[in-house]
């Protein structure tokens, strides 16, 4: 995440959920990513209680917990701090679907969650509402959130979001971007989920 310019220093956080028992594996608070060892990861139960690990969990632990509680299809979450996406978060402005890649990987507009303080339950609820059934949303003045069935999908969503934000910004500088209709977005998302690539 850090090496791909999706965050800076120790900001942001990542988690995985074990779908067999609901345990959540979350990065600790304020530790550089390149120094983390297995024993530094915090293990939470479905309600967000620390059940294993000696480190303090990320301040955004309830953000992850609430998304997992609301989205059975999500088993990986990345909270990133990328530049182009955060530009729109600072403007409290959503990013409409402007590329086919965005339609396929994210599945809809990237909404901007209402502002709330980091680590607050209010922020967790605001992000859940903004995320809806898509794979990404923006946090007002505070980066982005990407969700997926696994960490590989999270990275794809994060890269597509940042690229699309950069394209949308540049298009706005020239003129009025043309968005993709919901009907076509829904078709492409279904295609990406059920028909794209090789099977088996």
DOKOLBA-866457 format. One record per residue (C-alpha): residue number from 0; x, y, z. Coordinates in nm, 2 decimals. Example, Ala and Ser with C-alpha at 12.3 -4.5 7.8 and 13.67 -1.06 7.14 Angstrom:
BEGIN
+-----+--------+--------+--------+
: num :     px :     py :     pz :
+-----+--------+--------+--------+
:   0 :   1.23 :  -0.45 :   0.78 :
:   1 :   1.37 :  -0.11 :   0.71 :
+-----+--------+--------+--------+
***
This chain:
BEGIN
+-----+--------+--------+--------+
: num :     px :     py :     pz :
+-----+--------+--------+--------+
:   0 :   0.00 :   0.00 :   0.00 :
:   1 :   0.28 :   0.24 :   0.09 :
:   2 :   0.50 :   0.15 :  -0.20 :
:   3 :   0.22 :   0.21 :  -0.45 :
:   4 :   0.15 :   0.56 :  -0.31 :
:   5 :  -0.18 :   0.46 :  -0.17 :
:   6 :  -0.09 :   0.61 :   0.17 :
:   7 :   0.19 :   0.79 :   0.35 :
:   8 :   0.39 :   0.71 :   0.67 :
:   9 :   0.17 :   0.51 :   0.91 :
:  10 :  -0.17 :   0.64 :   0.80 :
:  11 :  -0.44 :   0.41 :   0.67 :
:  12 :  -0.51 :   0.05 :   0.78 :
:  13 :  -0.59 :  -0.29 :   0.65 :
:  14 :  -0.79 :  -0.59 :   0.77 :
:  15 :  -0.90 :  -0.94 :   0.67 :
:  16 :  -1.19 :  -1.14 :   0.79 :
:  17 :  -1.19 :  -1.51 :   0.83 :
:  18 :  -1.53 :  -1.61 :   0.70 :
:  19 :  -1.53 :  -1.94 :   0.89 :
:  20 :  -1.53 :  -1.78 :   1.24 :
:  21 :  -1.57 :  -1.41 :   1.18 :
:  22 :  -1.24 :  -1.31 :   1.33 :
:  23 :  -1.09 :  -0.99 :   1.20 :
:  24 :  -0.71 :  -0.94 :   1.15 :
:  25 :  -0.63 :  -0.57 :   1.17 :
:  26 :  -0.31 :  -0.37 :   1.14 :
:  27 :  -0.20 :  -0.20 :   1.47 :
:  28 :  -0.21 :   0.17 :   1.55 :
:  29 :   0.08 :   0.39 :   1.43 :
:  30 :   0.33 :   0.12 :   1.33 :
:  31 :   0.53 :   0.15 :   1.00 :
:  32 :   0.40 :  -0.11 :   0.75 :
:  33 :   0.75 :  -0.23 :   0.65 :
:  34 :   0.83 :  -0.32 :   1.02 :
:  35 :   0.51 :  -0.53 :   1.09 :
:  36 :   0.55 :  -0.89 :   1.20 :
:  37 :   0.28 :  -1.15 :   1.23 :
:  38 :   0.27 :  -1.10 :   1.61 :
:  39 :   0.19 :  -0.73 :   1.56 :
:  40 :  -0.15 :  -0.80 :   1.39 :
:  41 :  -0.45 :  -0.75 :   1.62 :
:  42 :  -0.72 :  -1.02 :   1.62 :
:  43 :  -1.08 :  -0.89 :   1.69 :
:  44 :  -1.40 :  -1.08 :   1.73 :
:  45 :  -1.72 :  -0.99 :   1.53 :
:  46 :  -1.80 :  -0.71 :   1.78 :
:  47 :  -1.46 :  -0.55 :   1.77 :
:  48 :  -1.32 :  -0.69 :   2.10 :
:  49 :  -0.95 :  -0.76 :   2.10 :
:  50 :  -0.91 :  -1.14 :   2.14 :
:  51 :  -0.55 :  -1.19 :   2.04 :
:  52 :  -0.24 :  -0.97 :   2.01 :
:  53 :  -0.04 :  -0.73 :   2.23 :
:  54 :  -0.06 :  -0.42 :   2.01 :
:  55 :  -0.32 :  -0.15 :   2.02 :
:  56 :  -0.55 :  -0.19 :   1.72 :
:  57 :  -0.60 :   0.09 :   1.46 :
:  58 :  -0.82 :   0.37 :   1.58 :
:  59 :  -1.05 :   0.28 :   1.29 :
:  60 :  -1.12 :  -0.07 :   1.42 :
:  61 :  -1.50 :  -0.01 :   1.44 :
:  62 :  -1.50 :   0.12 :   1.08 :
:  63 :  -1.38 :  -0.23 :   0.97 :
:  64 :  -1.62 :  -0.41 :   1.21 :
:  65 :  -1.93 :  -0.22 :   1.10 :
:  66 :  -1.86 :  -0.29 :   0.73 :
:  67 :  -1.81 :  -0.66 :   0.79 :
:  68 :  -2.13 :  -0.67 :   0.99 :
:  69 :  -2.31 :  -0.50 :   0.70 :
:  70 :  -2.15 :  -0.68 :   0.40 :
:  71 :  -2.12 :  -1.06 :   0.40 :
:  72 :  -1.95 :  -1.04 :   0.06 :
:  73 :  -1.66 :  -0.84 :   0.20 :
:  74 :  -1.36 :  -1.02 :   0.36 :
:  75 :  -1.09 :  -0.76 :   0.31 :
:  76 :  -1.08 :  -0.38 :   0.37 :
:  77 :  -0.81 :  -0.11 :   0.29 :
:  78 :  -0.84 :   0.24 :   0.43 :
:  79 :  -0.60 :   0.44 :   0.20 :
:  80 :  -0.48 :   0.80 :   0.18 :
:  81 :  -0.41 :   0.85 :  -0.19 :
:  82 :  -0.37 :   1.20 :  -0.34 :
:  83 :  -0.62 :   1.22 :  -0.62 :
:  84 :  -0.90 :   1.04 :  -0.44 :
:  85 :  -0.85 :   1.26 :  -0.13 :
:  86 :  -0.88 :   1.57 :  -0.35 :
:  87 :  -1.25 :   1.48 :  -0.40 :
:  88 :  -1.28 :   1.39 :  -0.03 :
:  89 :  -1.16 :   1.74 :   0.06 :
:  90 :  -1.42 :   1.88 :  -0.17 :
:  91 :  -1.68 :   1.65 :  -0.01 :
:  92 :  -1.76 :   1.55 :  -0.37 :
:  93 :  -1.84 :   1.20 :  -0.50 :
:  94 :  -1.68 :   1.05 :  -0.81 :
:  95 :  -1.92 :   0.93 :  -1.08 :
:  96 :  -1.85 :   0.63 :  -1.29 :
:  97 :  -1.64 :   0.77 :  -1.58 :
:  98 :  -1.44 :   0.46 :  -1.69 :
:  99 :  -1.53 :   0.11 :  -1.78 :
: 100 :  -1.27 :  -0.01 :  -1.53 :
: 101 :  -1.45 :   0.18 :  -1.25 :
: 102 :  -1.78 :   0.02 :  -1.35 :
: 103 :  -1.63 :  -0.33 :  -1.34 :
: 104 :  -1.42 :  -0.30 :  -1.03 :
: 105 :  -1.62 :  -0.07 :  -0.81 :
: 106 :  -1.97 :  -0.12 :  -0.94 :
: 107 :  -2.11 :   0.24 :  -0.90 :
: 108 :  -2.04 :   0.59 :  -0.81 :
: 109 :  -1.78 :   0.64 :  -0.53 :
: 110 :  -1.98 :   0.84 :  -0.27 :
: 111 :  -1.83 :   1.07 :  -0.02 :
: 112 :  -1.92 :   0.99 :   0.35 :
: 113 :  -2.02 :   1.28 :   0.57 :
: 114 :  -1.74 :   1.41 :   0.79 :
: 115 :  -1.69 :   1.26 :   1.14 :
: 116 :  -1.39 :   1.24 :   1.37 :
: 117 :  -1.14 :   0.96 :   1.30 :
: 118 :  -1.21 :   0.65 :   1.51 :
: 119 :  -1.57 :   0.75 :   1.59 :
: 120 :  -1.88 :   0.53 :   1.56 :
: 121 :  -2.03 :   0.82 :   1.37 :
: 122 :  -1.76 :   0.79 :   1.10 :
: 123 :  -1.81 :   0.41 :   1.09 :
: 124 :  -2.18 :   0.46 :   1.02 :
: 125 :  -2.12 :   0.73 :   0.77 :
: 126 :  -1.88 :   0.52 :   0.58 :
: 127 :  -2.12 :   0.22 :   0.58 :
: 128 :  -2.39 :   0.44 :   0.44 :
: 129 :  -2.16 :   0.59 :   0.17 :
: 130 :  -2.02 :   0.25 :   0.07 :
: 131 :  -2.36 :   0.09 :   0.02 :
: 132 :  -2.33 :  -0.21 :  -0.21 :
: 133 :  -2.02 :  -0.08 :  -0.40 :
: 134 :  -1.66 :  -0.15 :  -0.34 :
: 135 :  -1.53 :   0.19 :  -0.25 :
: 136 :  -1.62 :   0.53 :  -0.09 :
: 137 :  -1.44 :   0.85 :   0.00 :
: 138 :  -1.40 :   0.98 :   0.36 :
: 139 :  -1.45 :   1.35 :   0.38 :
: 140 :  -1.11 :   1.52 :   0.44 :
: 141 :  -0.97 :   1.17 :   0.52 :
: 142 :  -0.88 :   0.94 :   0.22 :
: 143 :  -1.07 :   0.65 :   0.08 :
: 144 :  -1.20 :   0.30 :   0.17 :
: 145 :  -1.18 :   0.00 :  -0.06 :
: 146 :  -1.35 :  -0.33 :   0.00 :
: 147 :  -1.32 :  -0.67 :  -0.16 :
: 148 :  -1.36 :  -1.05 :  -0.13 :
: 149 :  -0.99 :  -1.07 :  -0.06 :
: 150 :  -0.69 :  -0.84 :  -0.04 :
: 151 :  -0.60 :  -0.88 :  -0.41 :
: 152 :  -0.94 :  -0.74 :  -0.50 :
: 153 :  -0.89 :  -0.45 :  -0.25 :
: 154 :  -0.57 :  -0.35 :  -0.42 :
: 155 :  -0.73 :  -0.36 :  -0.76 :
: 156 :  -1.02 :  -0.15 :  -0.63 :
: 157 :  -0.78 :   0.10 :  -0.47 :
: 158 :  -0.57 :   0.13 :  -0.79 :
: 159 :  -0.88 :   0.17 :  -1.01 :
: 160 :  -1.02 :   0.43 :  -0.78 :
: 161 :  -0.71 :   0.64 :  -0.77 :
: 162 :  -0.66 :   0.62 :  -1.15 :
: 163 :  -1.03 :   0.71 :  -1.21 :
: 164 :  -1.01 :   1.00 :  -0.97 :
: 165 :  -0.71 :   1.13 :  -1.16 :
: 166 :  -0.88 :   1.09 :  -1.49 :
: 167 :  -1.20 :   1.26 :  -1.36 :
: 168 :  -1.00 :   1.55 :  -1.22 :
: 169 :  -0.82 :   1.61 :  -1.55 :
: 170 :  -1.15 :   1.58 :  -1.75 :
: 171 :  -1.30 :   1.84 :  -1.52 :
: 172 :  -1.01 :   2.07 :  -1.60 :
: 173 :  -1.09 :   2.05 :  -1.97 :
: 174 :  -1.47 :   2.03 :  -1.98 :
: 175 :  -1.77 :   1.84 :  -1.86 :
: 176 :  -1.70 :   1.46 :  -1.81 :
: 177 :  -1.96 :   1.22 :  -1.96 :
: 178 :  -2.06 :   0.95 :  -1.71 :
: 179 :  -2.17 :   0.59 :  -1.78 :
: 180 :  -2.54 :   0.51 :  -1.73 :
: 181 :  -2.64 :   0.29 :  -1.44 :
: 182 :  -2.78 :   0.03 :  -1.68 :
: 183 :  -2.44 :   0.00 :  -1.84 :
: 184 :  -2.26 :   0.01 :  -1.51 :
: 185 :  -2.47 :  -0.28 :  -1.38 :
: 186 :  -2.41 :  -0.48 :  -1.69 :
: 187 :  -2.03 :  -0.43 :  -1.67 :
: 188 :  -2.02 :  -0.51 :  -1.30 :
: 189 :  -2.22 :  -0.84 :  -1.36 :
: 190 :  -1.99 :  -0.92 :  -1.65 :
: 191 :  -1.68 :  -0.86 :  -1.43 :
: 192 :  -1.82 :  -1.08 :  -1.15 :
: 193 :  -1.96 :  -1.36 :  -1.35 :
: 194 :  -1.83 :  -1.38 :  -1.70 :
: 195 :  -1.49 :  -1.21 :  -1.73 :
: 196 :  -1.16 :  -1.41 :  -1.73 :
: 197 :  -1.09 :  -1.78 :  -1.73 :
: 198 :  -1.28 :  -2.04 :  -1.51 :
: 199 :  -1.12 :  -2.33 :  -1.35 :
+-----+--------+--------+--------+
***
